[in-house]
Amino acid sequence: MSNLHVTPFLRNVLRADAAVSAGAALVMLLGGSALQTLLQLPAWLMLGGGAALVAYVVFVAWMSRRDSVPRALVWTLVAINVGWAFDCALLAFASWLQPSAWGQAFLGVHIVTVLVFAELQYVALQRARASGAYAHA
């Protein structure tokens, strides 16, 4: 398995992802019930999503503190972010759940944000490949 040196660029991307995800987790966990009426998203969905984000934040923050990480873990973050965007799009536009305009905006912000982080993480992978920043463990 090859490891990727955590460059300053990747470290900053990981820290930003962890910080933004922590903010979203707090909103979803602490405001899930209160926001239910405004967003027309069930509280259980907000609480479950917030709890999932807490685990994600711990994982990403841990990665940001390492000197190197398995390349597969960075690809895993890309996949998680793309999956989160896909799930948010399903929630925003599926007929079985009808969020309000505010709810669709909330989900839209999630979609755009996680896709930006997925792209930045992918860029870090490409930069590492181009510069030979991989180290074999």
C-alpha positions as CSV (number, residue, x, y, z in Angstrom):
1,M,0.0,0.0,0.0
2,S,1.4,3.4,-0.9
3,N,1.4,6.3,1.5
4,L,0.9,9.9,0.6
5,H,2.9,12.6,2.3
6,V,0.5,15.1,3.8
7,T,1.6,18.3,2.0
8,P,0.6,21.8,3.4
9,F,-2.1,21.9,0.7
10,L,-3.6,18.6,1.7
11,R,-3.3,19.4,5.4
12,N,-5.2,22.7,4.8
13,V,-7.9,21.0,2.8
14,L,-8.3,18.4,5.5
15,R,-8.5,21.0,8.2
16,A,-11.0,23.1,6.3
17,D,-13.1,20.0,5.6
18,A,-13.0,19.0,9.3
19,A,-13.9,22.6,10.4
20,V,-16.8,23.0,8.0
21,S,-18.1,19.5,8.7
22,A,-17.9,20.2,12.5
23,G,-20.0,23.3,12.0
24,A,-22.6,21.4,9.9
25,A,-22.6,18.7,12.6
26,L,-23.3,21.2,15.3
27,V,-26.2,22.8,13.4
28,M,-27.7,19.4,12.6
29,L,-27.3,18.0,16.1
30,L,-28.2,21.1,18.1
31,G,-30.7,22.6,15.7
32,G,-32.2,19.5,14.1
33,S,-35.5,19.5,16.0
34,A,-35.8,23.3,15.8
35,L,-35.0,23.4,12.1
36,Q,-37.5,20.6,11.2
37,T,-40.3,23.0,10.5
38,L,-38.3,25.5,8.6
39,L,-36.4,23.0,6.4
40,Q,-39.2,20.4,6.2
41,L,-36.5,17.8,6.9
42,P,-37.2,15.2,9.6
43,A,-35.4,15.7,12.9
44,W,-34.2,12.0,12.8
45,L,-32.5,12.7,9.5
46,M,-30.8,15.8,10.8
47,L,-29.7,14.1,14.0
48,G,-28.4,11.0,12.1
49,G,-26.6,13.1,9.6
50,G,-25.0,15.2,12.4
51,A,-23.9,12.1,14.2
52,A,-22.3,10.7,11.0
53,L,-20.5,14.0,10.5
54,V,-19.0,13.8,14.0
55,A,-17.4,10.5,13.1
56,Y,-16.2,12.0,9.8
57,V,-14.8,15.1,11.5
58,V,-12.8,12.9,13.9
59,F,-11.4,10.8,11.0
60,V,-10.5,13.8,8.9
61,A,-8.9,15.7,11.8
62,W,-6.8,12.7,12.6
63,M,-5.7,12.5,9.0
64,S,-4.7,16.2,9.0
65,R,-2.3,15.6,11.9
66,R,-0.4,12.8,10.2
67,D,2.9,13.2,8.2
68,S,1.7,10.6,5.7
69,V,-1.5,8.7,5.2
70,P,-2.4,5.7,3.0
71,R,-3.4,7.1,-0.4
72,A,-6.6,4.9,-0.2
73,L,-7.8,6.9,2.8
74,V,-7.7,10.1,0.7
75,W,-9.6,8.4,-2.1
76,T,-12.1,7.2,0.6
77,L,-12.7,10.9,1.6
78,V,-13.3,11.7,-2.1
79,A,-15.8,8.9,-2.3
80,I,-17.5,9.9,1.0
81,N,-17.9,13.5,-0.1
82,V,-19.3,12.5,-3.5
83,G,-21.6,10.0,-1.8
84,W,-22.8,12.7,0.6
85,A,-23.5,15.0,-2.3
86,F,-25.5,12.3,-4.1
87,D,-27.5,11.5,-1.0
88,C,-28.3,15.2,-0.5
89,A,-29.4,15.5,-4.1
90,L,-31.7,12.5,-3.6
91,L,-33.2,14.1,-0.4
92,A,-33.6,17.5,-2.2
93,F,-35.4,16.1,-5.2
94,A,-37.0,12.8,-4.2
95,S,-40.7,12.7,-4.2
96,W,-41.0,10.9,-0.9
97,L,-39.4,13.8,1.0
98,Q,-40.4,17.3,0.2
99,P,-38.1,19.8,1.8
100,S,-39.1,23.5,1.8
101,A,-37.2,26.0,-0.3
102,W,-35.0,26.5,2.8
103,G,-34.5,22.8,3.1
104,Q,-33.5,22.5,-0.6
105,A,-31.1,25.4,-0.1
106,F,-29.6,23.7,3.0
107,L,-29.1,20.5,1.0
108,G,-27.8,22.5,-2.0
109,V,-25.1,24.1,0.2
110,H,-24.1,20.6,1.4
111,I,-23.9,19.4,-2.2
112,V,-21.7,22.3,-3.4
113,T,-19.5,22.2,-0.3
114,V,-18.7,18.5,-0.3
115,L,-18.1,18.5,-4.0
116,V,-15.6,21.3,-3.6
117,F,-13.8,19.3,-0.9
118,A,-13.9,16.2,-3.0
119,E,-12.3,18.1,-5.9
120,L,-9.6,19.6,-3.6
121,Q,-8.8,16.2,-2.2
122,Y,-8.6,14.9,-5.7
123,V,-6.3,17.7,-6.7
124,A,-4.0,16.8,-3.8
125,L,-3.9,13.3,-5.0
126,Q,-3.0,14.4,-8.5
127,R,-0.3,16.8,-7.2
128,A,1.2,14.0,-5.2
129,R,1.3,11.8,-8.2
130,A,2.9,14.5,-10.4
131,S,5.5,15.3,-7.8
132,G,6.2,11.8,-6.7
133,A,5.1,12.5,-3.1
134,Y,4.1,8.8,-2.6
135,A,6.1,6.7,-0.2
136,H,5.7,3.0,-0.1
137,A,4.9,1.7,3.4
